[in-house]
Amino acid sequence: MQMKESKTTDSQILDSETIDRALAGDRLAFRTLVQRYSHRAFQLAFRIAGDEAAAEDIVQEAFINAYRKLGQFNRRSSFFTWLHRITVNAALDHLRRTSRRPQHQALEETREADLVASVPDCPAESVEIRRRTRVAMKQLTEIERAAFTLKHFEGHSIKEICQLLSINSSACKQAIFRAVKKMRAALAPLVTT
Amino acid sequence: MTRITEQDLILLYYGEHDDPELARAVAESPRWSARFNALGEALAAADQYTAPERPKDYGDRVWRQIAPRLQVASRPSAGSRSRLSRLINAPLGMAVSLLLVAGLAFWVGNRIGGSGQSPPSLIATEPGRLLQVRVSRHLNDADRLLTRLSNDVADGESETDLAADMLLTNRLYRRAAEAAGHRRLAGLLGELETLLLELANEGWSSGATAANSARALDSESLLFKVRVTQRKLERPGRLAEPDYRL
């Protein structure tokens, strides 16, 4: 455990030095941060947006915003915590800007199913669970998906989610309840209900 | 607690329920425990919703795509935070820290020199007796698991399955113990949860590995605490705070 904490500290120190260099005008220093955190940012963006191409756009937008605001990063949290918030905001902006396109949905689902089935060494039941979770996530409304992602995958408190999504506590809870209900319904034949 | 709803269970699962009695009420009811476990199972399955893998050079690709746009973006500046805000923030932060330290000292002082009232016992009341029995059984399972781990006779698969089965119930009992102010029992269940989580996620690989040895050591020390607590739980009546001192 101690080693893990020490690693975290090392990583924060490393980030801090890299940020200093970026603020001094070294653009390649910022490149290091992009290389270091792109995968994690993509994971988050994908869960909120539910779409690969959109998630890639969100990651780019998030890093550009982070570059612009780097001077405002107060270093009280880790760089990724700060980037995480920027990525969430970029994803929410993206959701607000874009509307769903039902005509593409069936095609997307087929692609998703192919993608899930192509995972090597994956038992059939596990493939089915993955497929169903993906379909269920796609069926959530944008606010449900964002609230559920922030609560379930990112571990934010309801208070934090209210602030991020600019909604009140009751609306936030209801969005999470509906998301959980839909998720359980989608997984019903495979897990105990 | 008059009526428990599915929404209560969801909030409990995420540690967001306002009523500290809920965890205890759910833990005491076989029906609601089963529903809580079913909810946990479904939500654990949802964890399989992961993003498609990106190639290793994905970071480079992102960089190539954003680099031209950074040239036109305004350069980041270290001076964005005004000196005024920094001047305000520094003393304010220090004042808040001092207040917190003072508050903590006051609280500790009260605990040590106060009325000597112990926290309400998780199992002191008659309705809590059922929970006492259930926690005791849970610790019995933990005892068997930890014995196998500390004696290094684990075969891997069965321990991993048992750990996964015990995880949700353990979490529920821990929350019930926390809500009842039974800190030592909650602490013990917290330690157990860490080990169960590791086992459920990473398994017990065959052969002597550094991770196995570390877990065997942890199991041995945890086993002692589990047995002390279990013995106290099996006695009728009020559970005193277990004393691990020798």
Interface residues (C-beta under 8 A of the other chain):
Chain A: A22 L23 A24 G25 R27 F30 R31 V34 Q35 R36 Y37 S38 H39 F42 Q43 F46 R47 E52 A55 E56 V59 Q60 F63 I64 Y67 R68 K69 L70 G71 Q72 N74 L115 S126 I129 R130 T133 R134 A136 M137 K151 H152 F153 S157 I158 K173 I176 F177 V180 K181 M183 R184 L187 L190 V191 T192 T193
Chain B: E6 Q7 I10 L11 Y14 E16 N37 A38 L39 E41 A42 L43 A45 A46 D47 Q48 Y49 T50 A51 P52 R54 Y58 G59 D60 V62 W63 Q65 I66 A67 R69 L70 A73 S74 R75 P76 S77 A78 G79 S80 R81
